[in-house]
Amino acid sequence: MGVYEAVIGLEVHAELNTDTKIFCGCPTRFGQEPNTQVCPVCLGLPGVLPVLNQAALHKALKAALALNCHINQWSRFDRKNYFYPDLPKNYQISQYDLPLAEHGYLEIEIDGKKKRVGIKRVHLEEDAGKLLHEDTGGTRDRFSMVDYNRTGVPLIEIVSEPDIRSPEEAKEYLENLKTILQYIDVSDCKMEEGSLRCDANISLRPAGSKTYGTRTELKNLNSFRAVYRALAFEIKRQSEVLDSGGAVEQETLAWDDARGVTVKLRGKEEAHDYRYFPEPDLTPLQITEEILSGIKEGMPELPQQRKDRYMRELGLSAYDATVLTRSKTLSDFLDDACRLGAEPKAAANWLMGDIMRILNAEDKGIEDTPLSPGHLVEMLSLIDDGVISGKIAKTVLEEMLFTGKTPNVIVREKGLLQISDASALRTVVEQVVKDNPKVVDDYRSGKEKALGFLVGQVMKHTKGKANPQMVNSILKEVLDG
Amino acid sequence: MSLCDLTVHEVLDLIKSGEVSAKEVRESVLARIEKVESRVCSYITMTPELDSDGAFHGLPLALKDNICTRGVRTTCGSRILEHFVPPYDATVVTRLKAQGIGIVGKTNMDEFAMGSSCENSAFFPTRNPWDLDRVPGGSSGGSAAAVAAGEAMWALGSDTGGSVRQPASFCGVVGLKPTYGRVSRYGLVAFASSLDQIGPITRDVLDSAILLSVIAGHDPLDSTSAPVPVPDYVQDVRRDVKGLKVGLVREYLGQGTEDGVRSCILKAVEVLTDLGAHVEEVSLPHTAYALDAYYLIAPAEASSNLARYDGVKYGYRAEGAVGLLDMYQRTRREGFGEEVKRRIMLGTYALSSGYYDAYYLRAQKVRTLIRMDFQKAFSEYDVLLGPTAPTVAFRAGERTSDPLSMYLSDVCTIPINLAGIPAVSIPCGFSGGLPVGLQIIGKPFSEAIILRAAYAFESSTDHHKNRPALTGEGGEA
């Protein structure tokens, strides 16, 4: 069996999160009743004309800059012609030979090693609608319905260079890309809602070779996991073809996630001729330095920058900084908490520990919960002030995450105030010592571990509310005294 | 002469002085329609309920049926849109309504504006009011015939390769194609987007200036409409032409131009010279390639623009289709006429992989050369002159079996669309009893200058005062 190197390029479509569509004023809200977010322009009625949404252009440029691209001073829109019912004009307004931006890169990190994946181009285009295939069962009339709500939602297409060498790298590229697009607030990047879509090209070549092998194009990749699995499958499939002396066919394949295999969609000979030509209804785009410097000025901190800052300023480990910055909302939360006075490491520990555990279990983002940075800060100071223990805090946190109540309210309502009254604690300690003569003997005969049990008993009696430090010292006093 | 035979500015004066009412004018037009429409066949759809509010008192205008009107069907002369009712008004329609101009009907046209005789209408041919056996020209033939026959006070057409000017020439009226970008195309059903422009068809030059003032100007709904200020065309028109430098285009008087047309143009040159203009011959050397370039660029754009008529969303859908592809094919086979299908095929071919460079791209380069021809000429001349069409109106059926001979009737108008510049056709005489049109061409956004030259010529001639005999019967006054 030969040793092959995989050559992978990814084509990502991201819906821009503008309020309105790219060429008309219709709203872009997801999940509305079919054909309620439409007008003559996005329906392609006779005589209508497109007008470019400047917010979409702005967001596309922002994305291109965040991906280190060169912005073309002049670019233009072209028509991509093909017939399909989800495309009302039967052409898509896209960009062809003069895209918005080119020659960028995205940094990924695999096993601690950094690598740049080239970005071939970033261009702006309109999304198509959705077909709903209805099988009406009993009757002879099978039909399809079209929902044009999505028609004209702005998209950016981000095409990577064939610089990716493994499914792991592909997944890392996508994770980083998604994080960047979310940081700069240009896309929601929800694969399950289709606001982020990915196609992949993959070919194999003998390790060390500089020429490219024949590639296949993979479609229907509906999650990052699907991208990973489909690429891994293709590497194995193409390896077997080559090992058996065969040749890989240039074709378009669909990933069947349920069966875990790729299946042929169409061959090279069935490739579309899109008959691209310049869109005469739109004037060429001129991007001035002025426009670009305005966007650069408004560019927020990017994930890599934030990660460096966390390591530098908050003293977080590379791992912690990576985990926290992967989600913009989570690290925004951390930044807000720190701004409100939280001790950064303590806040980071709570976020990475209990908070992420609960969020993962609930499959939620922190933005989906009523928890606010102010509440976290309040909880941290309750711990610092000895009002509640770290253990009680876990209970309080859970309550905060689900109800949105402030920690003070929760502590009061649930009676979770830490007992720091020395005489009250002494009474409990004396009772515990009295009830556990054997353990007390163990302790006195030098078994230090026995102390832990006694502390636990005090906590049990006080429902966890006893101040642990005070319990320790009082216990020692009673036992040693 | 009836009221409906006067110009708009004449009846406005009469209304102002109280001699006639706007209602009488509107009724005169409706009466004329009643009387001659069965012979002229200008209209596809009548909309005679005219509102009388506004500056223009509902003075009836004929609107080409490729300009969208809310609630009134807009067919483009095609089966595929026979029952299409737009839910919105074109920007020009909004502007007409705002000024109190009444739309009396939607006029016949070559299907999707593809043709030069109105014979490519899916419904019926329109006749030339000067000779009912002849064509009115096209594609805005219905609009031109309506104005010539007194079936409307004025009209709007659209001009992609001569579709306003050539029928104006054939029908003895004034037709203006403004600079590309001067008038919003929003709501004009696209034929060839980089060439299409809406323009007025009127009985004289002053009316053309008035109507242009109403429709011109930037429109935020049309990205290709120019943010160039709109001058006062009506004021500018009256200035004289002394010292105006005029270039007579040699190529437009070459082979294929009828003697009767040529002699009218040469007489017009004398008139302008007498008015103080300096007229010299000028050459536009790439004229010979204009027709070829146009018949690649326009069909290429059309093949894409007309792709939306697929039976899915609106318009005609073939019955009994099996599956999607079959529905597409049957719908378009049955819904489009021969000429439209011919051009869709031409355009699809010109854009296809492997042919794009040789056809579409090369045609665009020719287009640049033609534009440069004009730029060079305009560095020396204020306006250029020539015939609008090489012939007078030809007989119905004479060219229908030979598309190439039909295409040749736009040989003098097409270069102007390719260059995106303005041109006006005005009556300049008769040949064999049929009107001849003089074409005056200007620099981008110099409508005021070409209208001024046209007005000066018109003011010292009587050609525009003639009305076809058809309308003279009956002796209304």
Chai-1 contact restraints between the chains, C-beta under 6 A:
chainA,res_idxA,chainB,res_idxB,connection_type,confidence,min_distance_angstrom,max_distance_angstrom,comment,restraint_id
A,P40,B,Y88,contact,1.0,0.0,6.0,A-B,restraint_1
A,G44,B,R308,contact,1.0,0.0,6.0,A-B,restraint_2
A,P46,B,V189,contact,1.0,0.0,6.0,A-B,restraint_3
A,G47,B,C68,contact,1.0,0.0,6.0,A-B,restraint_4
A,G47,B,G187,contact,1.0,0.0,6.0,A-B,restraint_5
A,G47,B,L188,contact,1.0,0.0,6.0,A-B,restraint_6
A,G47,B,V189,contact,1.0,0.0,6.0,A-B,restraint_7
A,L49,B,Y186,contact,1.0,0.0,6.0,A-B,restraint_8
A,L49,B,D222,contact,1.0,0.0,6.0,A-B,restraint_9
A,V51,B,S223,contact,1.0,0.0,6.0,A-B,restraint_10
A,R79,B,S304,contact,1.0,0.0,6.0,A-B,restraint_11
A,N81,B,S304,contact,1.0,0.0,6.0,A-B,restraint_12
A,P85,B,V312,contact,1.0,0.0,6.0,A-B,restraint_13
A,K89,B,R308,contact,1.0,0.0,6.0,A-B,restraint_14
A,N90,B,A307,contact,1.0,0.0,6.0,A-B,restraint_15
A,N90,B,R308,contact,1.0,0.0,6.0,A-B,restraint_16
A,Y91,B,S304,contact,1.0,0.0,6.0,A-B,restraint_17
A,Y91,B,A307,contact,1.0,0.0,6.0,A-B,restraint_18
A,D273,B,S352,contact,1.0,0.0,6.0,A-B,restraint_19
A,D273,B,S353,contact,1.0,0.0,6.0,A-B,restraint_20
A,R275,B,L351,contact,1.0,0.0,6.0,A-B,restraint_21
A,F277,B,L351,contact,1.0,0.0,6.0,A-B,restraint_22
A,P280,B,S193,contact,1.0,0.0,6.0,A-B,restraint_23
A,P280,B,S194,contact,1.0,0.0,6.0,A-B,restraint_24
A,D281,B,S193,contact,1.0,0.0,6.0,A-B,restraint_25
A,L282,B,S223,contact,1.0,0.0,6.0,A-B,restraint_26
A,T283,B,S223,contact,1.0,0.0,6.0,A-B,restraint_27
